[in-house]
Amino acid sequence: MKLPSKGPKVELNTEIYKLLNNTSLSALFIKAQQDYYNWDKVKYIKLPEGTKPEIFWSALKIKREMNYIHLQFGYYHFNFCNTPDLQKLLHDFDLNFGGSIGSESKINEADKNRYLVSSIMEEAIASSKIEGAVTTRKRAKEMLLHNRKPVDVSEKMIMNNYLTIQHIRQIKHEPLTLQLLLEIQGLITADTLEGQADEGQLRTDNEVKVVDTNDGAIMHEPPSAHELEKLLEDLFSFFNTDDDDKFIHPIVKACIIHFLIGFIHPFVDGNGRTARALFYWYMLKHNYWLTEYLSISGIIYKSKVAYGKAYLDTEIDNNDLTYFIKYKMHVLEQAYKSLQEYLHRKQQENKASLSYARIRNINDRQSLMIQWLKDEPERILTVPEIELLFKVANQTARNDLDGLVKIGLVEILNNNRKTKSYARADKFESVLNSLS
């Protein structure tokens, strides 16, 4: 990835003041602020004849600096702008992320559990793939659904992420401490690092660098290891307390916390996964419970270049966090849209399954299973999966699957193993037609 160019030094002179008061440039200033142009963008935009990009950049930076909110962690200074478009998105998120998924989408409790399980799995898979896990989404979900033991490091990374998210849901109201931070990183990296001694431990040297995997260029040199204690102390204070004199919206704070873990890089490995886990934690801590249903890392995985660029733009422009906050807010917006599309598909699936409810002695869970097997002929079902998705007892799950076997829709595979597998029967369509 190409490093962004550092903008020229901001100067104050009569030419800049004229530009600031030039009403014909108001729309351009608004556009540059809304899209948050960096220097690489500004130096190529079309400006009035005789106006140098360096002068426009200085004027733009002055406008930004007038609205900066300043933060300090350790010896490092950061700032950000509450731009109008960010304020609008925050308002939309407050309305939707705190809304009632049950009432708005007419989802009953059983459905909410299935959707929650699915979203946590999607988040765990995507967060691992961002860091290099190599496997298919289908294989990863089968491992989690069937509670199968991971067979390689990639699957172990995914399983670790899944268990970590589950753990965070249990501790979401606890304050962040060094012990819990180390615990989270230890859970995420267990049995996946070259050096096991690095699990659940802060780095002790300055050998860690963030490099471009394509050409080996250094993208970021984290603060010295001897600065970690002070940096993390300030981070914990930021996470655990609210400054009444300087209110920062919780979602913005969650974005900043995500960035800071990446910037501080307190661990030899697992920093990215830990950063995304802390974002998730902070959102739940502040009752944005819809976050549990969003596959945020799935959107990041699809925009990895923009993800890395948001870090670089922030650092190169004197730690202006607005670049990263805007990127992360866009991710949340896209994740919410994806959730809405997912809920619509599942509602259609539920409606389609209603036709099977008329089959004698078939319950609602079995109706959905029949629909799944109709839509996905190769799908394999197991008792642990049904327990997990429907939040039912082991015997209930067994009875549901064995009931489908009795009427000829499902057949048992691997009957000699401890865990049975259930597949669509060869005569599935003809049996279903006769029953319907």
Phi and psi in degrees as a GROMACS rama.xvg file:
@    title "Ramachandran Plot"
@    xaxis  label "Phi"
@    yaxis  label "Psi"
@TYPE xy
-74.9479  132.155  LYS-2
-69.1766  137.053  LEU-3
-68.3711  156.028  PRO-4
-80.1583  143.018  SER-5
-79.5004  131.089  LYS-6
-65.2424  154.059  GLY-7
-64.206  159.301  PRO-8
-62.2947  135.588  LYS-9
-74.5057  128.785  VAL-10
-120.799  155.024  GLU-11
-113.669  119.166  LEU-12
-154.325  174.042  ASN-13
-62.5547  -32.4343  THR-14
-64.6527  -39.1322  GLU-15
-69.4618  -41.6012  ILE-16
-62.1749  -37.0785  TYR-17
-63.4101  -41.2455  LYS-18
-65.5777  -39.8663  LEU-19
-63.3035  -29.2839  LEU-20
-98.8039  6.39003  ASN-21
-83.4164  102.345  ASN-22
-63.8196  -24.2804  THR-23
-68.7073  -15.9004  SER-24
-100.49  4.5733  LEU-25
-57.3029  -45.3003  SER-26
-63.1269  -38.1669  ALA-27
-68.4004  -40.7177  LEU-28
-62.1483  -41.5967  PHE-29
-62.9673  -43.9194  ILE-30
-63.7514  -43.4067  LYS-31
-65.2111  -31.7328  ALA-32
-80.2688  -40.7898  GLN-33
-64.067  -45.0527  GLN-34
-86.7429  -4.05107  ASP-35
48.5737  67.0719  TYR-36
-60.5797  137.701  TYR-37
-93.597  -179.721  ASN-38
-62.7206  -38.5082  TRP-39
-60.626  -28.886  ASP-40
-80.9429  -43.4037  LYS-41
-63.1651  -39.2728  VAL-42
-70.3076  -8.35227  LYS-43
-116.03  0.0899247  TYR-44
-76.0771  155.858  ILE-45
-79.6379  120.783  LYS-46
-117.535  160.354  LEU-47
-55.2901  145.629  PRO-48
-53.9401  131.138  GLU-49
92.4273  -7.60031  GLY-50
-93.9966  121.175  THR-51
-82.9725  142.316  LYS-52
-56.2547  -35.8266  PRO-53
-61.6093  -36.0237  GLU-54
-71.8006  -42.8377  ILE-55
-62.7136  -41.5296  PHE-56
-59.5516  -44.9705  TRP-57
-61.0442  -42.4369  SER-58
-64.6318  -42.0893  ALA-59
-63.6324  -43.1414  LEU-60
-64.9594  -36.3828  LYS-61
-63.4546  -43.009  ILE-62
-60.6602  -41.0979  LYS-63
-67.0658  -45.3611  ARG-64
-64.1334  -26.4383  GLU-65
-66.7844  -21.6982  MET-66
-113.222  6.75615  ASN-67
-63.9035  141.247  TYR-68
-104.909  124.829  ILE-69
-99.7872  141.099  HIS-70
-134.658  154.825  LEU-71
-137.885  133.09  GLN-72
-130.5  118.548  PHE-73
61.5307  -130.979  GLY-74
-95.1872  7.95604  TYR-75
-103.33  136.294  TYR-76
-104.466  137.759  HIS-77
-131.662  161.317  PHE-78
-154.786  163.762  ASN-79
-157.892  162.5  PHE-80
-112.319  138.943  CYS-81
-89.4842  84.6344  ASN-82
-74.1513  155.444  THR-83
-56.1938  -38.7722  PRO-84
-68.6446  -32.9389  ASP-85
-66.507  -40.2558  LEU-86
-61.9646  -39.2391  GLN-87
-65.1617  -45.1881  LYS-88
-62.7018  -41.345  LEU-89
-61.3056  -39.8323  LEU-90
-63.1615  -44.9833  HIS-91
-61.6812  -42.4215  ASP-92
-65.4264  -39.6075  PHE-93
-60.3838  -38.5286  ASP-94
-71.3435  -40.3632  LEU-95
-92.2649  -39.109  ASN-96
-74.7363  -20.121  PHE-97
-103.035  5.46254  GLY-98
-77.006  -175.763  GLY-99
-103.024  105.584  SER-100
-64.0927  -29.6586  ILE-101
-70.1009  -47.8541  GLY-102
-76.6232  -39.389  SER-103
-70.332  -34.4167  GLU-104
-107.682  2.63122  SER-105
55.163  47.9576  LYS-106
-105.631  127.611  ILE-107
-82.1864  173.958  ASN-108
-60.6569  -39.8975  GLU-109
-61.6791  -41.5271  ALA-110
-66.2687  -40.4702  ASP-111
-58.7321  -39.4926  LYS-112
-65.5237  -43.3979  ASN-113
-62.8707  -42.1905  ARG-114
-66.6111  -36.4422  TYR-115
-65.5186  -46.6208  LEU-116
-57.86  -45.493  VAL-117
-63.2322  -43.3328  SER-118
-68.1292  -38.5761  SER-119
-63.9572  -39.2095  ILE-120
-64.4844  -44.3324  MET-121
-61.5176  -41.1199  GLU-122
-64.1189  -44.2874  GLU-123
-62.7502  -42.1455  ALA-124
-66.1152  -49.1121  ILE-125
-66.1425  -41.7027  ALA-126
-61.4943  -35.9283  SER-127
-72.3849  -39.2602  SER-128
-67.534  -30.5858  LYS-129
-58.4143  -36.1257  ILE-130
-93.0328  10.3669  GLU-131
107.544  3.56722  GLY-132
-61.5256  133.2  ALA-133
-117.045  104.098  VAL-134
-167.621  167.692  THR-135
-86.3078  152.815  THR-136
-60.6905  -40.1378  ARG-137
-62.3132  -46.15  LYS-138
-65.8804  -39.2778  ARG-139
-65.6259  -42.4561  ALA-140
-67.2865  -36.7424  LYS-141
-62.4366  -40.2834  GLU-142
-60.3765  -45.4983  MET-143
-71.0449  -43.2835  LEU-144
-65.5328  -39.15  LEU-145
-93.6459  3.03978  HIS-146
56.2672  41.8827  ASN-147
-84.6944  144.335  ARG-148
-68.5682  134.299  LYS-149
-59.2528  143.199  PRO-150
-105.071  -10.0418  VAL-151
-152.704  -179.722  ASP-152
-63.9893  -39.6138  VAL-153
-60.1775  -47.4074  SER-154
-65.9317  -34.9076  GLU-155
-65.1305  -39.7386  LYS-156
-58.4156  -43.7994  MET-157
-66.7295  -45.116  ILE-158
-60.7742  -42.1148  MET-159
-59.8092  -45.1452  ASN-160
-62.5908  -41.7288  ASN-161
-61.251  -47.6136  TYR-162
-66.624  -34.5073  LEU-163
-65.9787  -43.559  THR-164
-61.797  -42.2284  ILE-165
-60.2792  -40.9579  GLN-166
-65.3281  -42.4953  HIS-167
-61.3106  -37.2501  ILE-168
-60.9011  -28.5472  ARG-169
-81.2892  -28.9556  GLN-170
-109.848  14.0264  ILE-171
-58.7951  -23.0451  LYS-172
-96.6734  1.58587  HIS-173
-83.9875  151.316  GLU-174
-71.6283  149.275  PRO-175
-77.4879  126.756  LEU-176
-127.831  169.466  THR-177
-60.4598  -41.4383  LEU-178
-59.7796  -44.1415  GLN-179
-70.8291  -36.2497  LEU-180
-61.6808  -45.284  LEU-181
-64.8567  -35.9524  LEU-182
-64.3137  -43.7235  GLU-183
-62.4341  -48.2486  ILE-184
-64.143  -35.8896  GLN-185
-65.616  -40.5262  GLY-186
-64.3795  -42.7529  LEU-187
-67.2699  -36.7762  ILE-188
-101.245  -0.38889  THR-189
-49.8435  123.1  ALA-190
60.0038  28.8509  ASP-191
-125.399  -6.09953  THR-192
-100.084  154.694  LEU-193
-64.1626  -38.0595  GLU-194
-110.714  109.808  GLY-195
-62.2909  -24.9832  GLN-196
-65.8805  -16.5812  ALA-197
-85.4108  -5.6842  ASP-198
-74.9122  124.442  GLU-199
68.6249  27.0129  GLY-200
-135.172  142.61  GLN-201
-72.6392  152.563  LEU-202
-68.9459  150.144  ARG-203
-117.071  1.77235  THR-204
-138.155  -174.405  ASP-205
-112.308  27.4421  ASN-206
-78.7758  -19.1017  GLU-207
-76.4308  127.425  VAL-208
-133.563  150.215  LYS-209
-94.6258  117.239  VAL-210
-121.456  155.058  VAL-211
-74.0121  123.399  ASP-212
-66.9956  -17.9497  THR-213
-81.6187  -45.144  ASN-214
-124.126  0.555689  ASP-215
78.2385  5.46908  GLY-216
-66.8866  140.705  ALA-217
-76.6965  120.694  ILE-218
-93.813  -30.6769  MET-219
-157.296  132.222  HIS-220
-108.942  108.89  GLU-221
-63.1642  162.76  PRO-222
-57.7157  158.302  PRO-223
-61.369  149.93  SER-224
-59.0053  -31.5236  ALA-225
-71.652  -10.5439  HIS-226
-91.2482  -8.17304  GLU-227
-60.164  -41.9812  LEU-228
-57.5874  -49.0315  GLU-229
-68.7677  -42.4264  LYS-230
-61.1202  -45.7304  LEU-231
-70.6521  -35.163  LEU-232
-58.7591  -44.4343  GLU-233
-67.959  -36.7355  ASP-234
-64.5029  -43.6192  LEU-235
-62.2275  -40.4322  PHE-236
-63.1204  -41.4968  SER-237
-64.0412  -39.9934  PHE-238
-70.4214  -40.8507  PHE-239
-92.0622  -18.6471  ASN-240
-128.528  159.125  THR-241
-117.744  133.746  ASP-242
-89.619  110.416  ASP-243
-63.8152  -26.2499  ASP-244
-82.9727  -14.9496  ASP-245
-142.119  77.8381  LYS-246
-67.5101  131.375  PHE-247
-123.429  127.774  ILE-248
-56.097  137.288  HIS-249
-54.4892  -36.7037  PRO-250
-68.9326  -37.9593  ILE-251
-64.1555  -41.9976  VAL-252
-61.9099  -40.2704  LYS-253
-60.3293  -40.6526  ALA-254
-64.1664  -41.7279  CYS-255
-65.7702  -41.176  ILE-256
-61.0993  -42.2168  ILE-257
-57.6832  -49.6955  HIS-258
-60.7945  -43.9985  PHE-259
-62.9044  -37.8887  LEU-260
-62.0636  -41.0973  ILE-261
-65.8237  -38.5548  GLY-262
-70.187  -48.7891  PHE-263
-68.9378  -36.9968  ILE-264
51.0352  62.6038  HIS-265
-72.1829  -11.0593  PRO-266
-119.334  159.2  PHE-267
-65.0588  -37.6313  VAL-268
-151.384  162.617  ASP-269
86.9291  10.199  GLY-270
-66.2846  -42.0655  ASN-271
-63.8779  -46.256  GLY-272
-65.289  -37.6424  ARG-273
-66.9328  -40.4815  THR-274
-60.8193  -44.7785  ALA-275
-69.2126  -32.7854  ARG-276
-67.1611  -38.995  ALA-277
-70.3423  -34.118  LEU-278
-60.1722  -47.5634  PHE-279
-59.0801  -46.0477  TYR-280
-59.586  -48.3979  TRP-281
-65.4355  -37.2061  TYR-282
-64.3644  -43.3962  MET-283
-68.0097  -37.5132  LEU-284
-57.639  -33.5885  LYS-285
-101.66  25.9122  HIS-286
66.2201  23.0676  ASN-287
-87.5865  68.7319  TYR-288
-68.4438  -18.9594  TRP-289
-64.123  -19.0242  LEU-290
-53.8033  -32.3215  THR-291
-60.6714  -24.9375  GLU-292
-97.84  0.781375  TYR-293
-101.108  133.248  LEU-294
-92.6673  79.5986  SER-295
-67.3076  -43.4556  ILE-296
-65.9125  -25.0788  SER-297
-62.5358  -39.0004  GLY-298
-71.8209  -40.24  ILE-299
-61.4444  -41.8583  ILE-300
-59.9884  -36.9094  TYR-301
-75.7224  -13.5769  LYS-302
-130.088  44.1504  SER-303
-59.7866  -34.6107  LYS-304
-65.0688  -45.1629  VAL-305
-65.3217  -33.809  ALA-306
-61.0738  -51.5252  TYR-307
-63.9035  -38.4316  GLY-308
-65.0195  -35.7727  LYS-309
-62.5275  -38.2995  ALA-310
-64.1837  -48.7297  TYR-311
-65.0551  -43.9557  LEU-312
-60.4316  -39.5315  ASP-313
-62.6477  -49.667  THR-314
-69.694  -39.0161  GLU-315
-70.7534  -26.2035  ILE-316
-101.006  54.0816  ASP-317
54.9442  41.7933  ASN-318
58.167  42.9165  ASN-319
-81.3545  103.111  ASP-320
-68.8329  -11.2973  LEU-321
-58.1881  -36.2876  THR-322
-59.0882  -47.06  TYR-323
-71.599  -40.8006  PHE-324
-60.6973  -44.3348  ILE-325
-62.8622  -41.1349  LYS-326
-61.5596  -47.57  TYR-327
-66.2844  -34.7915  LYS-328
-66.3584  -37.9333  MET-329
-62.6803  -39.7152  HIS-330
-60.7969  -45.7626  VAL-331
-60.9755  -41.2936  LEU-332
-61.6552  -45.3712  GLU-333
-68.2234  -37.4414  GLN-334
-64.4124  -37.5714  ALA-335
-67.4857  -40.7546  TYR-336
-62.6884  -40.9008  LYS-337
-63.9061  -37.8102  SER-338
-62.8833  -43.9804  LEU-339
-60.1809  -41.828  GLN-340
-65.1779  -40.1181  GLU-341
-63.1877  -45.2627  TYR-342
-62.5648  -37.8129  LEU-343
-63.5368  -43.669  HIS-344
-62.6901  -41.2628  ARG-345
-69.3117  -33.4174  LYS-346
-65.0231  -39.0917  GLN-347
-65.4486  -38.5412  GLN-348
-63.3185  -43.0782  GLU-349
-61.8152  -42.0272  ASN-350
-63.1793  -42.711  LYS-351
-63.3204  -35.434  ALA-352
-72.3237  -17.1324  SER-353
-61.7325  -28.694  LEU-354
-65.4309  -23.2014  SER-355
-87.152  -11.1565  TYR-356
-65.7774  -18.5006  ALA-357
-78.1873  -13.021  ARG-358
-67.2433  135.533  ILE-359
-61.0504  134.138  ARG-360
64.4796  22.8092  ASN-361
-103.737  129.139  ILE-362
-95.5164  177.306  ASN-363
-62.6915  -37.9713  ASP-364
-63.6999  -44.8864  ARG-365
-65.4958  -34.4368  GLN-366
-59.8306  -42.7724  SER-367
-66.8076  -39.3139  LEU-368
-61.4002  -41.2386  MET-369
-61.1341  -42.2254  ILE-370
-63.7606  -41.4211  GLN-371
-59.7239  -45.9142  TRP-372
-69.5397  -28.3014  LEU-373
-70.7119  -42.7355  LYS-374
-75.8578  -32.6677  ASP-375
-127.867  83.4274  GLU-376
-56.629  -26.3496  PRO-377
-89.0684  -0.628228  GLU-378
-66.9673  139.408  ARG-379
-111.831  133.658  ILE-380
-110.926  147.739  LEU-381
-134.663  162.661  THR-382
-61.7746  -46.931  VAL-383
-57.7242  -36.8761  PRO-384
-63.2103  -46.542  GLU-385
-65.8505  -38.957  ILE-386
-56.8063  -47.2562  GLU-387
-67.9674  -48.4974  LEU-388
-69.8615  -37.3453  LEU-389
-104.207  -2.27547  PHE-390
55.7147  50.8483  LYS-391
-119.236  166.211  VAL-392
-70.1365  159.462  ALA-393
-56.1182  -45.6969  ASN-394
-66.488  -35.8521  GLN-395
-63.5934  -42.5727  THR-396
-63.038  -42.3414  ALA-397
-63.1199  -43.5811  ARG-398
-62.4277  -40.8991  ASN-399
-60.7084  -47.4604  ASP-400
-71.3113  -43.2408  LEU-401
-65.0985  -30.7462  ASP-402
-64.0371  -37.6041  GLY-403
-70.8028  -29.6668  LEU-404
-66.7353  -43.041  VAL-405
-61.3119  -35.0675  LYS-406
-90.4794  2.58769  ILE-407
90.0239  9.50593  GLY-408
-87.7379  -23.3555  LEU-409
-132.067  148.162  VAL-410
-125.336  154.572  GLU-411
-90.7291  133.237  ILE-412
-109.551  158.687  LEU-413
50.4499  44.9019  ASN-414
-65.3861  -17.6618  ASN-415
-87.5028  -2.43905  ASN-416
-94.7642  166.715  ARG-417
-63.1933  -41.425  LYS-418
-106.142  119.278  THR-419
-74.0872  149.978  LYS-420
-118.324  143.418  SER-421
-120.876  128.962  TYR-422
-124.981  163.434  ALA-423
-63.6555  131.629  ARG-424
-70.1859  154.743  ALA-425
-59.0976  -36.5371  ASP-426
-97.9961  27.7976  LYS-427
-52.2796  -51.4776  PHE-428
-63.9202  -45.965  GLU-429
-67.2476  -39.8882  SER-430
-65.5151  -41.9831  VAL-431
-63.8542  -41.2595  LEU-432
-63.4748  -38.2237  ASN-433
-70.2189  -33.1523  SER-434
-77.9425  -33.0283  LEU-435
